[in-house]
Amino acid sequence: MTKAVVYSTTTGNTEAMANAIAKGVEASGAELYLATADSADAAKVLASDVIILGSPAMGAEEVEETMENFYTAIEGQLSGKKVAVFGSYDWGDGEWLRLWRDRIVAAGATVINDDGLAGHLDPDADTKAKCEELGKTA
């Protein structure tokens, strides 16, 4: 099994979450493909059994620009895929993850972590534990 973890980060908070998810993926025994959105190989991501995408909330609860560009490039090829979403935020209530989830579902994929995994600012130990669990179970 291969799990792709692709993320964007602006302050390092989402990167910390991605690294904790990657740790969980490795603990699960799955093959890991880890990349930032601006360097990810779309073919490798789409060939993965599970795709885990991460972005900080930007502006008015929006996906960060490099992740938006990457996601838009693969969106039409997500039908039948298993996808999870995660990210960090400063204010708000995770709306950007719910909107992103809705787009993923509309593309024909299955979102395997409901409303996504949101971490407030620098992820604390509890959030990192949830990230590791996502990596293990996704």
KOLTITI-739787 format. One line per field, with one value per residue (C-alpha): y, z, x negated; chain; residue in three letters. Coordinates in nm, 3 decimals. Layout:
N
c2 = Y, ...
c3 = Z, ...
c1 = X, ...
chain = A, ...
resn = ALA, ...
This chain:
138
c2 = 0.000, 0.350, 0.666, 1.008, 1.305, 1.636, 1.967, 2.338, 2.545, 2.911, 2.915, 2.552, 2.447, 2.241, 2.097, 1.978, 1.809, 1.649, 1.515, 1.360, 1.202, 1.070, 0.915, 0.735, 0.618, 0.470, 0.304, 0.143, -0.027, 0.152, 0.305, 0.684, 0.952, 1.290, 1.618, 1.982, 2.093, 2.294, 1.994, 1.696, 1.452, 1.431, 1.088, 0.944, 1.099, 0.968, 0.620, 0.602, 0.397, 0.688, 1.059, 1.285, 1.657, 1.942, 2.318, 2.604, 2.821, 3.141, 3.465, 3.402, 3.031, 2.926, 2.662, 2.803, 2.901, 2.634, 2.361, 2.509, 2.492, 2.132, 2.025, 2.186, 1.997, 1.657, 1.729, 1.582, 1.254, 1.186, 0.977, 0.653, 0.766, 0.767, 1.113, 1.273, 1.644, 1.828, 2.167, 2.442, 2.761, 3.068, 3.176, 3.037, 2.690, 2.474, 2.592, 2.570, 2.196, 2.139, 2.333, 2.140, 1.812, 1.905, 1.967, 1.631, 1.451, 1.636, 1.509, 1.152, 1.068, 0.933, 1.155, 0.914, 1.159, 1.331, 1.706, 1.681, 1.719, 2.079, 2.197, 2.538, 2.717, 2.518, 2.162, 2.048, 1.693, 1.594, 1.723, 1.549, 1.223, 1.263, 1.323, 1.008, 0.812, 0.948, 0.834, 0.486, 0.433, 0.619
c3 = 0.000, -0.086, 0.090, -0.053, 0.183, -0.003, 0.180, 0.161, 0.453, 0.524, 0.887, 0.937, 1.128, 0.847, 0.774, 1.136, 1.092, 0.764, 0.931, 1.211, 0.951, 0.766, 1.091, 1.123, 0.760, 0.819, 1.141, 0.946, 0.714, 0.406, 0.148, 0.193, -0.073, 0.101, -0.091, -0.082, -0.319, -0.532, -0.586, -0.586, -0.877, -0.969, -1.129, -0.809, -0.600, -0.824, -0.828, -0.447, -0.265, -0.028, -0.090, 0.216, 0.135, 0.370, 0.358, 0.604, 0.605, 0.416, 0.379, 0.407, 0.491, 0.162, 0.059, 0.022, -0.336, -0.417, -0.284, -0.474, -0.793, -0.726, -0.626, -0.933, -1.152, -1.010, -0.924, -1.247, -1.182, -0.826, -0.906, -0.708, -0.494, -0.113, 0.012, 0.353, 0.426, 0.706, 0.790, 1.037, 1.107, 1.328, 1.341, 1.214, 1.260, 0.983, 0.707, 0.448, 0.515, 0.485, 0.157, 0.028, 0.134, -0.062, -0.373, -0.331, -0.298, -0.604, -0.794, -0.718, -0.443, -0.098, 0.190, 0.458, 0.748, 0.751, 0.802, 0.795, 1.066, 1.173, 1.405, 1.571, 1.501, 1.612, 1.657, 2.019, 2.135, 2.101, 1.744, 1.653, 1.799, 1.583, 1.282, 1.349, 1.386, 1.054, 0.890, 1.040, 0.963, 0.636
c1 = 0.000, -0.120, -0.007, -0.087, -0.109, -0.116, -0.100, -0.161, -0.280, -0.342, -0.455, -0.559, -0.248, -0.096, -0.441, -0.463, -0.125, -0.240, -0.553, -0.344, -0.113, -0.420, -0.543, -0.209, -0.223, -0.566, -0.447, -0.162, -0.410, -0.277, -0.506, -0.522, -0.539, -0.586, -0.607, -0.516, -0.242, -0.484, -0.715, -0.476, -0.468, -0.098, -0.142, -0.293, -0.018, 0.260, 0.103, 0.118, 0.379, 0.453, 0.398, 0.362, 0.366, 0.282, 0.312, 0.321, 0.631, 0.563, 0.756, 1.128, 1.087, 0.930, 0.676, 0.322, 0.230, -0.031, 0.199, 0.491, 0.285, 0.179, 0.528, 0.686, 0.438, 0.543, 0.909, 1.046, 0.863, 0.979, 1.285, 1.272, 0.975, 0.953, 0.856, 0.803, 0.752, 0.578, 0.435, 0.368, 0.556, 0.542, 0.906, 1.233, 1.375, 1.232, 1.462, 1.181, 1.149, 1.524, 1.538, 1.237, 1.397, 1.710, 1.498, 1.325, 1.658, 1.791, 1.485, 1.596, 1.347, 1.422, 1.310, 1.197, 1.167, 1.509, 1.459, 1.079, 0.819, 0.767, 0.493, 0.493, 0.163, -0.145, -0.015, -0.017, -0.085, 0.283, 0.302, -0.024, 0.113, 0.426, 0.203, 0.002, 0.325, 0.451, 0.128, 0.166, 0.533, 0.588
chain = A, A, A, A, A, A, A, A, A, A, A, A, A, A, A, A, A, A, A, A, A, A, A, A, A, A, A, A, A, A, A, A, A, A, A, A, A, A, A, A, A, A, A, A, A, A, A, A, A, A, A, A, A, A, A, A, A, A, A, A, A, A, A, A, A, A, A, A, A, A, A, A, A, A, A, A, A, A, A, A, A, A, A, A, A, A, A, A, A, A, A, A, A, A, A, A, A, A, A, A, A, A, A, A, A, A, A, A, A, A, A, A, A, A, A, A, A, A, A, A, A, A, A, A, A, A, A, A, A, A, A, A, A, A, A, A, A, A
resn = MET, THR, LYS, ALA, VAL, VAL, TYR, SER, THR, THR, THR, GLY, ASN, THR, GLU, ALA, MET, ALA, ASN, ALA, ILE, ALA, LYS, GLY, VAL, GLU, ALA, SER, GLY, ALA, GLU, LEU, TYR, LEU, ALA, THR, ALA, ASP, SER, ALA, ASP, ALA, ALA, LYS, VAL, LEU, ALA, SER, ASP, VAL, ILE, ILE, LEU, GLY, SER, PRO, ALA, MET, GLY, ALA, GLU, GLU, VAL, GLU, GLU, THR, MET, GLU, ASN, PHE, TYR, THR, ALA, ILE, GLU, GLY, GLN, LEU, SER, GLY, LYS, LYS, VAL, ALA, VAL, PHE, GLY, SER, TYR, ASP, TRP, GLY, ASP, GLY, GLU, TRP, LEU, ARG, LEU, TRP, ARG, ASP, ARG, ILE, VAL, ALA, ALA, GLY, ALA, THR, VAL, ILE, ASN, ASP, ASP, GLY, LEU, ALA, GLY, HIS, LEU, ASP, PRO, ASP, ALA, ASP, THR, LYS, ALA, LYS, CYS, GLU, GLU, LEU, GLY, LYS, THR, ALA
